[in-house]
Amino acid sequence: MKKFLAVVILVPIAIIAVALSVANRHAVALSLDPFNSTDPAVVISMPLFVLVFGAIALGVLIGGVGAWLGQGRWRRQARKLRHELQDTRRENTQYRAAASASPATTLPAPRRVA
């Protein structure tokens, strides 16, 4: 089911991306000089679809880094709880070994009320 949904979603997106690339092949000038628009110091000429896809990729990358940094608290808490669980399991194993070695630690048999 997941593969079917992935195909249903990804194939139209791929078709749209190819159509966008074919329709926007002309070169555009990307100016990195906000103060001099008539004669900018740095100009990069590239196809428009490269600029659009690059902006999308940069946005995804920045969003991913932001989400990863925002979830640091939860990863730290999960790591702490994992260590606590390991310590608790180790202590539990030690207590079980000590209990099985000592017959005095068994519980008395329950009484039957008639």
Short mmCIF file of the C-alpha atoms (twelve columns), coordinates in Angstrom:
data_MODEL
# 
_entry.id   MODEL 
# 
loop_
_atom_site.group_PDB 
_atom_site.id 
_atom_site.type_symbol 
_atom_site.label_atom_id 
_atom_site.label_alt_id 
_atom_site.label_comp_id 
_atom_site.label_asym_id 
_atom_site.label_seq_id 
_atom_site.Cartn_x 
_atom_site.Cartn_y 
_atom_site.Cartn_z 
_atom_site.pdbx_PDB_model_num 
ATOM 1   C CA . MET A 1   0.000   0.000   0.000   1 
ATOM 2   C CA . LYS A 2   2.849   2.399   0.831   1 
ATOM 3   C CA . LYS A 3   4.534   1.767   -2.508  1 
ATOM 4   C CA . PHE A 4   1.278   2.376   -4.336  1 
ATOM 5   C CA . LEU A 5   0.755   5.694   -2.520  1 
ATOM 6   C CA . ALA A 6   4.365   6.671   -3.185  1 
ATOM 7   C CA . VAL A 7   3.886   5.995   -6.904  1 
ATOM 8   C CA . VAL A 8   0.573   7.862   -6.970  1 
ATOM 9   C CA . ILE A 9   2.202   10.893  -5.323  1 
ATOM 10  C CA . LEU A 10  5.741   10.832  -6.747  1 
ATOM 11  C CA . VAL A 11  4.972   10.144  -10.395 1 
ATOM 12  C CA . PRO A 12  2.822   13.296  -10.858 1 
ATOM 13  C CA . ILE A 13  5.430   15.352  -8.994  1 
ATOM 14  C CA . ALA A 14  8.159   13.990  -11.295 1 
ATOM 15  C CA . ILE A 15  6.050   14.754  -14.378 1 
ATOM 16  C CA . ILE A 16  5.468   18.316  -13.160 1 
ATOM 17  C CA . ALA A 17  9.193   18.744  -12.406 1 
ATOM 18  C CA . VAL A 18  10.167  17.567  -15.901 1 
ATOM 19  C CA . ALA A 19  7.567   19.850  -17.495 1 
ATOM 20  C CA . LEU A 20  8.832   22.788  -15.422 1 
ATOM 21  C CA . SER A 21  12.411  22.039  -16.462 1 
ATOM 22  C CA . VAL A 22  11.555  21.852  -20.155 1 
ATOM 23  C CA . ALA A 23  9.391   24.994  -20.102 1 
ATOM 24  C CA . ASN A 24  11.929  27.127  -18.196 1 
ATOM 25  C CA . ARG A 25  15.232  26.476  -19.946 1 
ATOM 26  C CA . HIS A 26  16.015  30.120  -20.679 1 
ATOM 27  C CA . ALA A 27  18.834  31.759  -18.762 1 
ATOM 28  C CA . VAL A 28  18.147  34.259  -16.011 1 
ATOM 29  C CA . ALA A 29  20.607  36.516  -14.232 1 
ATOM 30  C CA . LEU A 30  20.874  36.123  -10.485 1 
ATOM 31  C CA . SER A 31  22.330  39.317  -9.058  1 
ATOM 32  C CA . LEU A 32  23.936  39.222  -5.632  1 
ATOM 33  C CA . ASP A 33  24.456  43.001  -5.429  1 
ATOM 34  C CA . PRO A 34  21.426  44.715  -3.827  1 
ATOM 35  C CA . PHE A 35  22.877  48.244  -4.140  1 
ATOM 36  C CA . ASN A 36  23.721  48.512  -7.847  1 
ATOM 37  C CA . SER A 37  21.053  46.975  -10.089 1 
ATOM 38  C CA . THR A 38  22.363  48.499  -13.344 1 
ATOM 39  C CA . ASP A 39  25.919  47.128  -13.068 1 
ATOM 40  C CA . PRO A 40  26.010  44.488  -10.293 1 
ATOM 41  C CA . ALA A 41  29.332  43.251  -8.994  1 
ATOM 42  C CA . VAL A 42  28.342  39.584  -8.929  1 
ATOM 43  C CA . VAL A 43  25.959  38.099  -11.491 1 
ATOM 44  C CA . ILE A 44  25.328  34.414  -12.041 1 
ATOM 45  C CA . SER A 45  23.559  33.338  -15.228 1 
ATOM 46  C CA . MET A 46  21.698  30.027  -15.048 1 
ATOM 47  C CA . PRO A 47  18.546  28.361  -16.366 1 
ATOM 48  C CA . LEU A 48  15.443  29.290  -14.409 1 
ATOM 49  C CA . PHE A 49  14.597  25.694  -13.465 1 
ATOM 50  C CA . VAL A 50  18.047  25.297  -11.847 1 
ATOM 51  C CA . LEU A 51  17.364  28.370  -9.749  1 
ATOM 52  C CA . VAL A 52  13.900  27.113  -8.731  1 
ATOM 53  C CA . PHE A 53  15.069  23.579  -7.893  1 
ATOM 54  C CA . GLY A 54  18.092  24.962  -6.055  1 
ATOM 55  C CA . ALA A 55  15.860  27.204  -3.948  1 
ATOM 56  C CA . ILE A 56  13.582  24.245  -3.144  1 
ATOM 57  C CA . ALA A 57  16.557  22.057  -2.215  1 
ATOM 58  C CA . LEU A 58  18.005  24.812  -0.025  1 
ATOM 59  C CA . GLY A 59  14.637  25.245  1.700   1 
ATOM 60  C CA . VAL A 60  14.369  21.506  2.373   1 
ATOM 61  C CA . LEU A 61  17.919  21.457  3.742   1 
ATOM 62  C CA . ILE A 62  17.345  24.462  6.022   1 
ATOM 63  C CA . GLY A 63  14.021  23.012  7.210   1 
ATOM 64  C CA . GLY A 64  15.630  19.646  7.948   1 
ATOM 65  C CA . VAL A 65  18.442  21.229  9.946   1 
ATOM 66  C CA . GLY A 66  15.930  23.351  11.855  1 
ATOM 67  C CA . ALA A 67  13.783  20.318  12.683  1 
ATOM 68  C CA . TRP A 68  16.847  18.320  13.738  1 
ATOM 69  C CA . LEU A 69  18.032  21.114  16.030  1 
ATOM 70  C CA . GLY A 70  14.533  21.561  17.452  1 
ATOM 71  C CA . GLN A 71  14.286  17.880  18.359  1 
ATOM 72  C CA . GLY A 72  17.596  17.796  20.235  1 
ATOM 73  C CA . ARG A 73  15.840  17.940  23.598  1 
ATOM 74  C CA . TRP A 74  13.800  14.828  22.772  1 
ATOM 75  C CA . ARG A 75  16.836  12.897  21.514  1 
ATOM 76  C CA . ARG A 76  18.718  13.802  24.706  1 
ATOM 77  C CA . GLN A 77  15.790  12.629  26.847  1 
ATOM 78  C CA . ALA A 78  15.496  9.370   24.886  1 
ATOM 79  C CA . ARG A 79  19.238  8.733   25.351  1 
ATOM 80  C CA . LYS A 80  18.925  9.371   29.095  1 
ATOM 81  C CA . LEU A 81  15.925  7.052   29.398  1 
ATOM 82  C CA . ARG A 82  17.736  4.356   27.402  1 
ATOM 83  C CA . HIS A 83  20.651  4.487   29.867  1 
ATOM 84  C CA . GLU A 84  18.261  4.362   32.820  1 
ATOM 85  C CA . LEU A 85  16.540  1.328   31.302  1 
ATOM 86  C CA . GLN A 86  19.873  -0.453  30.883  1 
ATOM 87  C CA . ASP A 87  20.779  0.296   34.509  1 
ATOM 88  C CA . THR A 88  17.387  -0.915  35.727  1 
ATOM 89  C CA . ARG A 89  17.655  -4.152  33.734  1 
ATOM 90  C CA . ARG A 90  21.147  -4.749  35.097  1 
ATOM 91  C CA . GLU A 91  19.936  -4.196  38.677  1 
ATOM 92  C CA . ASN A 92  16.923  -6.443  38.075  1 
ATOM 93  C CA . THR A 93  19.199  -9.236  36.838  1 
ATOM 94  C CA . GLN A 94  21.408  -8.852  39.922  1 
ATOM 95  C CA . TYR A 95  18.386  -8.982  42.253  1 
ATOM 96  C CA . ARG A 96  17.005  -12.075 40.525  1 
ATOM 97  C CA . ALA A 97  20.364  -13.818 40.807  1 
ATOM 98  C CA . ALA A 98  20.564  -12.934 44.505  1 
ATOM 99  C CA . ALA A 99  16.961  -14.065 45.095  1 
ATOM 100 C CA . SER A 100 17.452  -17.423 43.414  1 
ATOM 101 C CA . ALA A 101 20.605  -18.065 45.454  1 
ATOM 102 C CA . SER A 102 18.898  -17.404 48.809  1 
ATOM 103 C CA . PRO A 103 15.945  -19.634 49.830  1 
ATOM 104 C CA . ALA A 104 14.959  -17.243 52.635  1 
ATOM 105 C CA . THR A 105 13.666  -14.688 50.164  1 
ATOM 106 C CA . THR A 106 10.787  -16.819 48.899  1 
ATOM 107 C CA . LEU A 107 7.257   -15.768 49.790  1 
ATOM 108 C CA . PRO A 108 5.206   -17.906 52.152  1 
ATOM 109 C CA . ALA A 109 2.428   -20.046 50.710  1 
ATOM 110 C CA . PRO A 110 -0.971  -18.308 50.889  1 
ATOM 111 C CA . ARG A 111 -3.459  -19.569 53.455  1 
ATOM 112 C CA . ARG A 112 -6.747  -21.008 52.376  1 
ATOM 113 C CA . VAL A 113 -9.766  -19.669 54.152  1 
ATOM 114 C CA . ALA A 114 -12.442 -22.343 54.510  1 
# 
